[in-house]
Amino acid sequence: MKKKWFKGVATAIALTMTLTACGSPSATPDKKEETAKSTSSIEEKYPGLIENEGEAVDGGTLKVGLVSDSPFKGIFNGYLYTDNSDNVIMKYTMNGAFPIDADFKLIADSDETPIKLSIDKEAKTVNYTINPKFKWSNGDPVTTADIVKSYEIVANQQYILTAKSARYDSDMKVIEGIEDYNEGKADKISGLEVIDDANMKIHIKQLTPNMLWGGGFVSEFVNAKQYEGIAMDKVTESDALRKNPLSYGPYVIKDIIQGEKVIFEANPYYYKGEPKVKKVEIEIVPPSQQVAAMQAGKYDILFNAQADVFPQLEELDNIKIATRMDLYMSYLGFKQGKWDSANNKVIVDPNAKMNDVNLKKAMAYAIDNNALGEKFYNGLRFNAVSPIPPVFSTLHDPQMTGYEYDLEKAKSLLEEAGYKDVNGDGVREGKDGKEFKINFAMMSGSEIQEPLSQYYMQQWKEIGLDVELVDGRLLDFNIFYDRLTADDPGIDAFIAAFGLASDPNPSGLYSSEAPFNLSRYTSQTLDDALKALGTEEAMDPEKMPALYHNFEKVFFDEAPSIPQANRVEFLPVNKRVKMYTFSHDDTSGFDWSKVELTAAEPIAAK
C-alpha cells in the first residue's frame, strides 16, 4: 500500500518540496508521457465491466454509499437539481428520458427509447413521439404536457431567481418564443407545438450541433399534474420536488431522511420491466468512513470514492473496482466580474484584482498538476491541457500543451505585467506599487485538501505572490459554492470543478450568458468563438474540429480560468453484485433494473 498523505502544514511543506524537486520544466514532457501511460494501465487493470459468480437471490436491497462531507440538498428532479450529490442519487434511479450512445449523443429515430427523437432539418423542428410504455411510477403515461410544463418552469424568470437556477442559458434561446416567455411578454412558449398527448414539435431558430447531444433542451421532466397550482417562486420548496416526486426511472422515492439518506422502491411501471432488486438505499458517507464502510460490507457500491484512499480500496478482497475516463475537470478560477441576475448575463469588471492575463497565467505555470496527480491522487489525475475533456479526442487540438510547470516563466510573466518586489521582502506589490494580497478559496473534504491548499499557496509564494485562504480555512462544499455564486467580494481566486456535460460544447460554462461561468469573465472574442461552436457550419463533421481548435486557442490566450486536472473515475463494487457496467461505451443497455445480487447482504472483507 502506498503511504497516505496526512494533514498538517509541516507535511504540506514537505510535500511541496518533494513536488518542486521532481517537477523541473525540462522533465515535464517525460512526466506527461508517464502519466498518460499510468492512466492507461489503471483502466486496463480495472476495466469498466464487473462480473461475479453466484446465483441471484430474489428481491434484496441494493445498498449504495455516496461520499460527501456535506448533506445532499434534496432537489429531486434530473434537470432542476443544482447539487452533484442530488444528481448521483437520481441518475440511476429516476432518470432516463433520453438514452445516449457511446459518443454521448442522444439516440435518435429509435422506437425502443422512451421518447423517439427526430430532427427535421428543413422544417427546423425537433420532433418527439412518446413511447406508450414510458410511464410514471403511478401508472400514468408520460405526456407532452409534462414536457411543456418542464420548459415553462426552467425558463420562468420567477423560478430562475428564487431557485438561483443556471439551466436557462444561451443554448436554450434557440427555441422559438422562449425568450418572450422568459421576459414575460408571452404566457406560453410558442415554439412548443403540441400535437397530442404523445406527439409534439419543438420549433428552433437554427440547427446547432449541440442538439445531437441534447444541448439547449430539457433532458428530464416533471409530472405536470403534480405541479398544478404550484407558483413558480414556490417550486423549489414544493413537496412535488422535495418529498414525493413521481419517477419514470427504474425506482421511485419511498422515504427520505433529509440530507442523509434516500430509500427507493422498484417502479412497477418502468418501461424496460420491473427491476430485479426491489429496494435501493443511498446514503451519504463521510470521507473518513469510506474505506471502513466498504471493508465491513456496508455498501454494494460507493460513489465519489476519493483518490487518496484508492490504494486502501485496492487491497480489499470483498470488492472489485471499475474505472473509466471521467467527464470532469478541476480548474483555477478568478473572480473578474459579477452575475447580473436581472438580465441573465456576466458583467466583467475591467478593474478587478484578478483581471490580468499575465497574473492568471503566472499562477498556472507555478502549479505542477502531473506531480500533484501522482503524489496526491495516486495517478488517477493528470494535467488538463484544455477545457475540452480528453474523451472528445477528435475535437481537441493535439498541439495544445496547456500550462506545463515552469516557475521561471511564471516569474517572468509577473515582471512583464508590473508585479514587482518593490521593497525586497520577497513579496510582489501590485502594479500600483501597493500591497497585493490574493484571497484564495478551496473546499474542505478529504484529508488531502489541507496539504493540497498549502501546496498551492507555497508555490505561489515561490513566485512572489502573497496568497491566503479565505477566512483562514477551507470552506464547506455548500458554503463554498453559495459564496462563489453570490460573487462574494472576499474571494479573488478559487479551485473548483465541473462535472462536464456529454455535449462537448462548453458555452454553458464560459459564455456571457452562462450562470455557471463563476469566474465572471467574458469577451467578444471568446463569445464569438463559443457561438461558432453552435452554428449550422459546425454540424459539418469536417469543419467542427477546426472551430473547437479556435476556441481552445482563444481560451488559452485570454485565460478566463485555468484547467487543472482531468481524472480517471473509479467505482468500488461489492462482490455480491452479479454484474455491473461502468463503461461510457457500453452498448448493452445496462441500467439498475438489471442489477442482481448473489447474497442477502453485502460481503465483508476477510
C-alpha positions as CSV (number, residue, x, y, z in Angstrom):
1,M,0.0,0.0,0.0
2,K,1.2,3.5,-0.8
3,K,1.6,5.8,2.1
4,K,-1.3,8.1,2.9
5,W,-0.8,11.9,3.0
6,F,-1.7,13.4,6.3
7,K,-3.0,16.8,7.3
8,G,-0.8,19.5,8.6
9,V,1.3,22.4,7.5
10,A,4.6,20.6,8.1
11,T,3.6,17.7,6.0
12,A,2.2,20.0,3.3
13,I,5.5,21.9,3.1
14,A,7.4,18.6,2.9
15,L,5.1,17.6,0.0
16,T,5.6,20.9,-1.6
17,M,9.4,20.5,-1.5
18,T,9.0,16.9,-3.0
19,L,6.8,18.1,-5.8
20,T,9.0,21.1,-6.6
21,A,12.1,18.9,-6.7
22,C,10.6,16.4,-9.1
23,G,8.9,19.0,-11.3
24,S,11.6,20.7,-13.3
25,P,10.4,22.2,-16.6
26,S,12.9,20.1,-18.6
27,A,11.3,16.9,-17.1
28,T,7.8,17.9,-18.0
29,P,7.4,16.1,-21.4
30,D,8.6,12.8,-20.0
31,K,6.4,13.1,-17.0
32,K,3.4,13.8,-19.1
33,E,4.1,10.6,-21.1
34,E,4.5,8.6,-17.9
35,T,1.2,10.0,-16.5
36,A,-0.6,9.0,-19.7
37,K,0.8,5.5,-19.5
38,S,-0.1,5.2,-15.9
39,T,-3.7,6.3,-16.6
40,S,-4.0,3.7,-19.4
41,S,-2.6,1.0,-17.1
42,I,-5.1,1.8,-14.4
43,E,-8.0,1.5,-16.9
44,E,-6.5,-1.8,-18.3
45,K,-6.1,-3.2,-14.8
46,Y,-9.6,-2.2,-13.7
47,P,-12.0,-2.4,-16.8
48,G,-15.5,-1.0,-16.7
49,L,-17.3,-4.3,-16.7
50,I,-17.6,-6.2,-13.4
51,E,-18.8,-9.8,-13.2
52,N,-19.1,-12.1,-10.2
53,E,-20.1,-15.7,-9.9
54,G,-23.1,-16.9,-7.9
55,E,-26.9,-17.4,-8.3
56,A,-29.0,-14.4,-7.9
57,V,-31.3,-14.1,-4.9
58,D,-34.8,-12.8,-5.1
59,G,-35.5,-9.2,-4.3
60,G,-33.0,-7.8,-1.9
61,T,-31.8,-4.2,-1.2
62,L,-29.0,-2.6,-3.2
63,K,-27.0,-0.5,-0.7
64,V,-25.2,2.5,-2.1
65,G,-22.8,4.9,-0.4
66,L,-22.2,8.4,-1.6
67,V,-19.0,10.0,-0.3
68,S,-19.6,13.7,0.8
69,D,-18.7,15.9,3.7
70,S,-22.0,17.8,3.2
71,P,-25.6,16.7,3.3
72,F,-27.4,16.5,0.0
73,K,-29.8,19.4,-0.8
74,G,-32.7,17.2,-1.9
75,I,-33.9,18.7,-5.2
76,F,-35.2,15.5,-6.8
77,N,-35.6,16.2,-10.5
78,G,-33.0,15.2,-13.0
79,Y,-32.9,18.7,-14.6
80,L,-33.8,21.1,-11.9
81,Y,-31.1,19.9,-9.4
82,T,-28.1,22.1,-8.6
83,D,-26.1,19.8,-6.4
84,N,-23.9,16.9,-7.6
85,S,-25.0,14.7,-4.8
86,D,-28.6,15.1,-5.8
87,N,-27.6,14.2,-9.4
88,V,-25.9,11.0,-8.3
89,I,-28.9,10.0,-6.2
90,M,-31.3,10.4,-9.2
91,K,-29.1,9.4,-12.1
92,Y,-29.5,5.7,-11.9
93,T,-32.9,5.6,-10.1
94,M,-35.3,8.2,-11.5
95,N,-33.7,9.5,-14.8
96,G,-33.6,8.1,-18.3
97,A,-35.8,10.0,-20.8
98,F,-33.1,10.2,-23.4
99,P,-30.6,7.3,-23.6
100,I,-27.2,8.1,-25.2
101,D,-24.8,6.2,-27.4
102,A,-21.0,5.5,-26.9
103,D,-20.2,9.0,-28.2
104,F,-22.7,10.6,-25.6
105,K,-25.1,11.6,-28.4
106,L,-28.8,11.2,-27.9
107,I,-30.1,8.0,-29.6
108,A,-32.4,9.3,-32.4
109,D,-35.0,7.7,-34.6
110,S,-35.5,4.6,-32.4
111,D,-38.8,3.1,-31.4
112,E,-37.2,1.4,-28.4
113,T,-36.3,4.6,-26.5
114,P,-38.7,6.3,-24.0
115,I,-39.1,9.2,-26.4
116,K,-38.4,8.8,-30.1
117,L,-36.4,11.8,-31.1
118,S,-36.0,13.0,-34.7
119,I,-34.7,16.2,-36.3
120,D,-36.3,17.7,-39.4
121,K,-33.6,19.9,-40.8
122,E,-35.8,21.6,-43.5
123,A,-38.6,22.4,-41.1
124,K,-36.2,23.2,-38.3
125,T,-38.1,21.2,-35.7
126,V,-37.1,18.6,-33.1
127,N,-39.9,16.0,-33.0
128,Y,-40.9,13.9,-30.1
129,T,-43.1,10.8,-30.0
130,I,-43.5,9.3,-26.6
131,N,-43.3,5.5,-26.2
132,P,-46.6,4.2,-24.8
133,K,-44.5,2.1,-22.4
134,F,-43.0,5.2,-20.9
135,K,-45.0,5.8,-17.7
136,W,-44.8,7.5,-14.3
137,S,-44.5,5.4,-11.2
138,N,-48.2,5.9,-10.5
139,G,-49.1,4.2,-13.8
140,D,-50.0,7.4,-15.7
141,P,-48.3,7.8,-19.1
142,V,-45.7,10.5,-19.6
143,T,-47.3,13.1,-21.8
144,T,-46.4,16.2,-23.9
145,A,-48.0,18.2,-21.1
146,D,-45.2,17.1,-18.8
147,I,-42.6,18.2,-21.3
148,V,-44.2,21.6,-21.8
149,K,-44.5,22.1,-18.1
150,S,-40.8,21.4,-17.6
151,Y,-39.8,24.0,-20.1
152,E,-42.2,26.5,-18.6
153,I,-40.6,26.0,-15.2
154,V,-37.0,26.2,-16.4
155,A,-37.5,29.3,-18.5
156,N,-39.7,31.2,-16.0
157,Q,-37.8,34.2,-14.5
158,Q,-39.5,33.9,-11.1
159,Y,-38.3,30.4,-10.8
160,I,-34.8,31.3,-12.1
161,L,-34.4,34.0,-9.4
162,T,-35.8,32.0,-6.5
163,A,-34.1,28.8,-7.4
164,K,-30.9,30.5,-8.5
165,S,-31.2,28.2,-11.5
166,A,-28.5,28.1,-14.2
167,R,-30.5,25.9,-16.6
168,Y,-31.9,28.7,-18.8
169,D,-28.9,29.8,-20.8
170,S,-27.9,30.9,-24.3
171,D,-28.2,27.4,-25.7
172,M,-31.9,27.2,-24.8
173,K,-32.7,30.5,-26.6
174,V,-32.6,28.7,-29.9
175,I,-36.2,27.6,-29.2
176,E,-38.8,29.9,-30.8
177,G,-40.6,32.1,-28.3
178,I,-38.7,31.1,-25.2
179,E,-37.1,34.5,-24.8
180,D,-40.5,36.2,-25.0
181,Y,-41.8,33.8,-22.3
182,N,-38.8,34.4,-20.1
183,E,-39.2,38.2,-20.3
184,G,-42.9,38.0,-19.5
185,K,-44.1,39.0,-23.0
186,A,-45.9,35.7,-23.6
187,D,-47.8,33.3,-21.3
188,K,-46.6,30.3,-23.3
189,I,-43.6,29.2,-25.3
190,S,-44.7,29.5,-28.9
191,G,-42.1,27.1,-30.2
192,L,-43.5,24.1,-28.3
193,E,-46.2,22.8,-30.6
194,V,-48.3,20.1,-29.0
195,I,-50.0,17.7,-31.5
196,D,-51.5,15.3,-29.0
197,D,-50.6,13.7,-25.7
198,A,-47.8,11.6,-27.3
199,N,-46.5,13.8,-30.1
200,M,-45.0,17.3,-30.3
201,K,-42.6,19.5,-32.2
202,I,-40.1,22.0,-30.9
203,H,-39.5,24.8,-33.4
204,I,-36.0,26.1,-33.4
205,K,-34.4,29.2,-34.9
206,Q,-31.4,27.4,-36.3
207,L,-29.9,23.9,-36.3
208,T,-27.0,23.6,-33.9
209,P,-24.6,20.7,-33.4
210,N,-25.2,20.5,-29.7
211,M,-28.7,19.3,-30.5
212,L,-27.0,16.0,-31.3
213,W,-26.1,15.8,-27.6
214,G,-29.3,17.4,-26.3
215,G,-27.8,20.8,-25.7
216,G,-30.4,23.5,-25.3
217,F,-33.2,21.1,-24.4
218,V,-34.7,19.9,-21.2
219,S,-33.4,16.4,-20.6
220,E,-35.6,15.2,-17.8
221,F,-39.1,16.1,-16.9
222,V,-41.6,16.9,-14.2
223,N,-45.1,15.5,-13.9
224,A,-47.4,18.3,-14.9
225,K,-50.4,17.2,-12.8
226,Q,-48.2,17.0,-9.7
227,Y,-47.1,20.6,-10.3
228,E,-50.6,22.1,-10.8
229,G,-51.2,25.1,-8.7
230,I,-47.6,25.5,-7.5
231,A,-46.4,29.1,-8.0
232,M,-43.2,29.4,-9.9
233,D,-41.4,31.0,-6.9
234,K,-42.5,28.0,-4.8
235,V,-41.4,25.2,-7.0
236,T,-38.0,24.7,-5.2
237,E,-39.7,24.2,-1.8
238,S,-42.6,22.1,-3.1
239,D,-43.3,18.6,-1.9
240,A,-43.5,17.6,-5.6
241,L,-39.8,18.3,-5.9
242,R,-38.5,17.5,-2.4
243,K,-40.7,14.8,-0.8
244,N,-42.7,12.7,-3.2
245,P,-41.7,13.3,-6.8
246,L,-43.0,10.8,-9.3
247,S,-40.5,8.9,-11.3
248,Y,-40.3,7.2,-14.7
249,G,-36.9,5.6,-13.9
250,P,-36.4,2.1,-12.5
251,Y,-37.0,3.3,-8.9
252,V,-39.2,5.8,-7.1
253,I,-38.6,7.5,-3.8
254,K,-40.3,5.8,-0.8
255,D,-38.7,7.7,2.1
256,I,-36.2,10.5,2.8
257,I,-34.0,11.2,5.8
258,Q,-33.3,14.8,4.7
259,G,-29.6,15.4,3.8
260,E,-28.6,11.8,4.8
261,K,-30.4,9.0,3.1
262,V,-33.0,8.2,0.4
263,I,-34.9,4.9,0.2
264,F,-36.3,3.8,-3.1
265,E,-38.6,1.1,-4.2
266,A,-38.9,-0.6,-7.6
267,N,-41.1,1.2,-10.1
268,P,-43.5,-1.5,-11.4
269,Y,-44.3,0.6,-14.5
270,Y,-40.7,1.1,-15.6
271,Y,-40.7,0.8,-19.4
272,K,-37.9,-1.9,-19.5
273,G,-39.7,-4.0,-16.9
274,E,-39.8,-4.0,-13.1
275,P,-36.3,-4.1,-11.6
276,K,-34.9,-7.3,-10.3
277,V,-33.8,-5.7,-7.0
278,K,-36.8,-4.3,-5.3
279,K,-35.3,-1.8,-3.0
280,V,-32.4,0.7,-3.1
281,E,-30.9,2.7,-0.3
282,I,-28.5,5.6,-1.0
283,E,-26.9,7.4,1.9
284,I,-24.2,10.0,2.5
285,V,-20.9,8.6,3.7
286,P,-18.3,10.9,5.5
287,P,-15.0,10.7,3.7
288,S,-13.3,9.4,6.9
289,Q,-15.6,6.3,6.8
290,Q,-15.4,5.3,3.1
291,V,-12.8,2.6,3.4
292,A,-14.0,1.1,6.7
293,A,-17.6,1.0,5.3
294,M,-16.6,-0.9,2.2
295,Q,-14.3,-3.2,4.3
296,A,-17.2,-4.0,6.6
297,G,-19.6,-4.8,3.8
298,K,-21.9,-1.9,4.5
299,Y,-22.4,-1.0,0.8
300,D,-22.6,-2.6,-2.6
301,I,-21.5,0.5,-4.5
302,L,-19.6,3.5,-3.4
303,F,-19.9,6.7,-5.5
304,N,-17.4,9.6,-5.3
305,A,-14.8,7.5,-3.5
306,Q,-11.8,9.7,-3.1
307,A,-8.5,9.2,-4.9
308,D,-6.4,9.3,-1.7
309,V,-8.0,6.1,-0.4
310,F,-7.6,4.2,-3.8
311,P,-4.6,2.1,-2.5
312,Q,-6.5,1.0,0.5
313,L,-9.6,0.0,-1.5
314,E,-7.3,-1.9,-3.9
315,E,-6.4,-4.2,-1.0
316,L,-9.9,-5.2,-0.1
317,D,-10.8,-8.7,-1.1
318,N,-14.6,-8.2,-0.9
319,I,-14.8,-5.7,-3.8
320,K,-13.9,-5.2,-7.4
321,I,-13.0,-1.8,-8.9
322,A,-14.3,-0.5,-12.2
323,T,-12.8,2.6,-13.9
324,R,-13.5,4.9,-16.8
325,M,-12.3,8.3,-18.0
326,D,-14.4,10.8,-16.2
327,L,-16.3,13.8,-17.7
328,Y,-14.6,16.0,-15.1
329,M,-12.2,18.9,-14.9
330,S,-10.9,20.9,-11.9
331,Y,-9.9,24.4,-12.6
332,L,-8.3,27.5,-11.1
333,G,-10.9,30.3,-11.2
334,F,-10.5,34.1,-10.8
335,K,-13.3,36.5,-9.9
336,Q,-13.3,39.1,-12.6
337,G,-16.8,40.5,-12.5
338,K,-20.3,39.6,-11.3
339,W,-23.6,37.9,-12.5
340,D,-26.4,40.2,-13.5
341,S,-29.4,38.1,-12.4
342,A,-32.0,40.6,-13.8
343,N,-30.6,40.3,-17.3
344,N,-29.0,36.8,-17.0
345,K,-25.5,37.8,-18.1
346,V,-22.0,38.3,-17.0
347,I,-20.7,41.8,-16.2
348,V,-16.9,42.0,-16.4
349,D,-15.1,44.4,-14.1
350,P,-12.1,45.6,-16.1
351,N,-10.5,46.8,-12.8
352,A,-11.0,43.6,-10.9
353,K,-7.9,42.5,-9.0
354,M,-7.5,39.3,-10.9
355,N,-8.3,40.6,-14.4
356,D,-4.8,40.5,-15.7
357,V,-4.0,37.7,-18.2
358,N,-0.3,37.5,-17.2
359,L,-1.1,37.2,-13.5
360,K,-3.5,34.4,-14.2
361,K,-1.1,32.6,-16.4
362,A,1.7,33.0,-13.9
363,M,-0.3,31.3,-11.2
364,A,-1.0,28.5,-13.7
365,Y,2.6,27.9,-14.6
366,A,3.5,27.7,-10.9
367,I,1.5,24.5,-10.4
368,D,2.7,21.0,-11.4
369,N,-0.5,19.2,-12.0
370,N,1.1,16.0,-13.2
371,A,3.1,15.7,-10.0
372,L,0.0,16.5,-7.9
373,G,-1.8,13.7,-9.7
374,E,0.8,11.2,-8.7
375,K,1.5,12.4,-5.2
376,F,-2.0,13.3,-4.1
377,Y,-4.3,11.2,-6.3
378,N,-2.3,8.0,-6.9
379,G,-2.0,8.6,-10.6
380,L,-5.8,9.0,-11.1
381,R,-5.5,12.7,-12.1
382,F,-3.3,14.4,-14.7
383,N,-2.8,17.8,-16.2
384,A,-5.7,19.2,-18.1
385,V,-4.3,20.9,-21.2
386,S,-7.6,22.1,-22.5
387,P,-11.2,22.9,-21.4
388,I,-12.3,20.2,-23.9
389,P,-12.2,16.8,-22.0
390,P,-9.9,14.0,-23.3
391,V,-12.9,11.8,-24.1
392,F,-13.6,14.1,-27.0
393,S,-10.3,13.3,-28.6
394,T,-11.4,14.2,-32.2
395,L,-12.3,17.8,-31.2
396,H,-9.1,18.5,-29.1
397,D,-6.2,20.2,-30.8
398,P,-3.2,17.8,-30.2
399,Q,-0.8,20.8,-30.5
400,M,-2.3,22.3,-27.2
401,T,0.1,21.6,-24.3
402,G,-1.6,23.7,-21.7
403,Y,0.4,25.1,-18.8
404,E,3.5,23.0,-18.2
405,Y,5.1,23.6,-14.9
406,D,7.6,26.4,-15.2
407,L,8.5,28.7,-12.3
408,E,10.8,30.9,-14.2
409,K,8.2,31.6,-16.9
410,A,5.7,32.4,-14.1
411,K,8.1,34.9,-12.6
412,S,8.8,36.4,-16.0
413,L,5.1,36.9,-16.7
414,L,4.7,38.7,-13.4
415,E,7.6,41.0,-14.1
416,E,6.3,41.8,-17.5
417,A,2.8,42.6,-16.1
418,G,4.3,45.0,-13.5
419,Y,4.0,42.9,-10.3
420,K,7.4,43.7,-8.7
421,D,9.0,43.3,-5.3
422,V,9.4,47.0,-4.5
423,N,10.9,46.7,-1.0
424,G,12.9,43.5,-1.3
425,D,10.9,41.4,1.1
426,G,10.3,38.6,-1.4
427,V,6.6,39.5,-1.9
428,R,5.5,41.3,-5.0
429,E,3.5,44.5,-4.8
430,G,0.6,45.3,-7.2
431,K,1.1,47.2,-10.4
432,D,0.4,50.4,-8.5
433,G,3.3,49.6,-6.1
434,K,0.9,48.9,-3.2
435,E,0.5,45.8,-1.1
436,F,-1.1,43.0,-3.1
437,K,-2.8,40.0,-1.5
438,I,-4.9,37.3,-3.1
439,N,-7.8,35.7,-1.1
440,F,-7.9,32.1,-2.2
441,A,-10.9,29.8,-1.6
442,M,-10.8,26.0,-1.5
443,M,-13.3,23.4,-0.3
444,S,-12.9,21.1,2.6
445,G,-13.4,17.4,2.1
446,S,-10.8,14.6,2.2
447,E,-7.7,14.7,4.3
448,I,-5.6,15.8,1.4
449,Q,-7.4,19.1,1.0
450,E,-5.4,20.9,3.7
451,P,-1.9,19.9,2.4
452,L,-3.1,20.5,-1.1
453,S,-4.1,24.0,-0.3
454,Q,-0.8,24.6,1.4
455,Y,1.0,23.3,-1.8
456,Y,-0.8,25.9,-4.0
457,M,0.0,28.8,-1.6
458,Q,3.6,27.7,-1.2
459,Q,4.1,27.5,-5.0
460,W,2.6,31.0,-5.4
461,K,4.8,32.2,-2.7
462,E,7.8,30.9,-4.7
463,I,6.9,33.3,-7.5
464,G,6.4,36.2,-5.0
465,L,2.7,36.2,-4.6
466,D,1.0,36.7,-1.2
467,V,-1.9,34.3,-1.2
468,E,-4.1,33.4,1.9
469,L,-7.1,31.2,2.4
470,V,-10.4,33.0,2.6
471,D,-11.3,33.2,6.3
472,G,-8.1,31.4,7.1
473,R,-9.7,27.9,6.5
474,L,-11.1,25.5,3.9
475,L,-14.8,26.0,3.2
476,D,-17.7,23.5,3.4
477,F,-18.9,22.5,-0.1
478,N,-22.3,24.2,0.2
479,I,-20.8,27.4,1.7
480,F,-18.1,27.4,-0.9
481,Y,-20.5,27.4,-3.9
482,D,-23.0,29.7,-2.2
483,R,-20.3,32.3,-1.8
484,L,-19.0,31.8,-5.3
485,T,-22.4,32.0,-6.8
486,A,-23.1,35.2,-4.9
487,D,-19.9,36.7,-6.1
488,D,-18.6,37.2,-2.6
489,P,-16.1,40.1,-2.8
490,G,-13.9,38.4,-0.3
491,I,-12.9,35.7,-2.9
492,D,-10.3,36.5,-5.5
493,A,-9.2,33.1,-6.7
494,F,-10.5,29.6,-6.2
495,I,-10.2,25.9,-7.1
496,A,-13.4,24.4,-8.2
497,A,-14.5,21.6,-10.6
498,F,-17.0,20.8,-13.3
499,G,-18.9,17.6,-13.9
500,L,-18.7,18.2,-17.6
501,A,-21.7,17.5,-19.9
502,S,-21.8,14.8,-22.5
503,D,-22.2,17.7,-25.0
504,P,-18.7,18.9,-25.8
505,N,-19.8,22.5,-26.4
506,P,-18.7,24.4,-23.3
507,S,-20.9,27.5,-23.8
508,G,-22.8,26.7,-20.7
509,L,-19.6,27.1,-18.7
510,Y,-17.9,30.1,-20.3
511,S,-20.3,32.2,-22.3
512,S,-21.5,35.7,-21.3
513,E,-25.0,34.2,-20.6
514,A,-23.9,31.2,-18.5
515,P,-24.6,31.4,-14.8
516,F,-22.0,28.5,-14.3
517,N,-19.4,31.0,-15.5
518,L,-18.2,31.5,-12.0
519,S,-15.1,33.4,-12.9
520,R,-17.5,36.1,-14.4
521,Y,-15.2,36.7,-17.4
522,T,-16.3,37.2,-21.0
523,S,-15.1,39.0,-24.1
524,Q,-16.3,39.5,-27.6
525,T,-13.6,37.2,-29.0
526,L,-14.4,34.4,-26.5
527,D,-18.2,34.7,-27.0
528,D,-17.7,34.6,-30.8
529,A,-15.6,31.5,-30.6
530,L,-18.2,29.8,-28.4
531,K,-21.1,30.9,-30.7
532,A,-19.3,29.4,-33.7
533,L,-19.5,26.0,-32.0
534,G,-23.3,26.2,-32.1
535,T,-23.7,27.2,-35.8
536,E,-25.0,25.1,-38.6
537,E,-21.5,25.2,-40.1
538,A,-20.3,23.3,-37.0
539,M,-22.7,20.4,-37.8
540,D,-20.3,19.5,-40.7
541,P,-18.0,16.8,-39.1
542,E,-15.1,18.1,-41.3
543,K,-15.4,21.7,-40.0
544,M,-16.3,21.0,-36.4
545,P,-12.7,20.2,-35.2
546,A,-11.3,23.5,-36.5
547,L,-13.9,25.5,-34.7
548,Y,-13.1,23.7,-31.5
549,H,-9.4,24.3,-32.0
550,N,-10.1,28.0,-32.4
551,F,-12.0,28.1,-29.2
552,E,-9.1,26.3,-27.4
553,K,-6.7,28.9,-28.7
554,V,-8.8,31.9,-27.6
555,F,-9.3,30.3,-24.2
556,F,-5.6,29.8,-23.7
557,D,-4.8,33.4,-25.0
558,E,-7.3,35.1,-22.6
559,A,-7.2,32.6,-19.7
560,P,-10.7,33.1,-18.3
561,S,-9.9,30.3,-15.9
562,I,-7.1,27.7,-15.9
563,P,-7.8,24.0,-16.5
564,Q,-6.1,22.0,-13.7
565,A,-6.8,18.3,-13.9
566,N,-8.8,15.6,-15.7
567,R,-9.3,12.3,-13.9
568,V,-10.0,8.6,-14.1
569,E,-13.1,7.8,-12.2
570,F,-13.3,4.6,-10.2
571,L,-16.2,2.7,-8.7
572,P,-15.8,0.1,-5.9
573,V,-18.4,-2.6,-6.2
574,N,-19.1,-5.4,-3.7
575,K,-18.6,-8.9,-4.9
576,R,-22.3,-9.8,-4.2
577,V,-23.3,-7.7,-7.3
578,K,-23.5,-10.2,-10.1
579,M,-22.8,-7.8,-13.0
580,Y,-22.2,-4.1,-13.3
581,T,-21.3,-2.0,-16.3
582,F,-19.5,1.3,-15.7
583,S,-18.1,2.0,-19.1
584,H,-19.1,5.0,-21.2
585,D,-19.0,2.9,-24.3
586,D,-21.4,0.2,-23.1
587,T,-24.0,-0.7,-25.8
588,S,-25.8,-3.4,-23.8
589,G,-28.5,-1.1,-22.4
590,F,-27.4,-1.8,-18.9
591,D,-29.2,0.1,-16.1
592,W,-30.0,-0.6,-12.5
593,S,-33.2,-2.5,-13.4
594,K,-30.8,-5.3,-14.5
595,V,-28.7,-5.4,-11.3
596,E,-28.8,-8.7,-9.4
597,L,-27.4,-9.7,-6.0
598,T,-26.0,-13.1,-5.1
599,A,-26.3,-12.8,-1.3
600,A,-28.7,-11.4,1.3
601,E,-26.2,-8.7,2.4
602,P,-23.0,-7.2,1.1
603,I,-19.9,-9.3,1.7
604,A,-17.4,-8.2,4.3
605,A,-13.7,-8.3,3.8
606,K,-11.8,-11.2,5.4
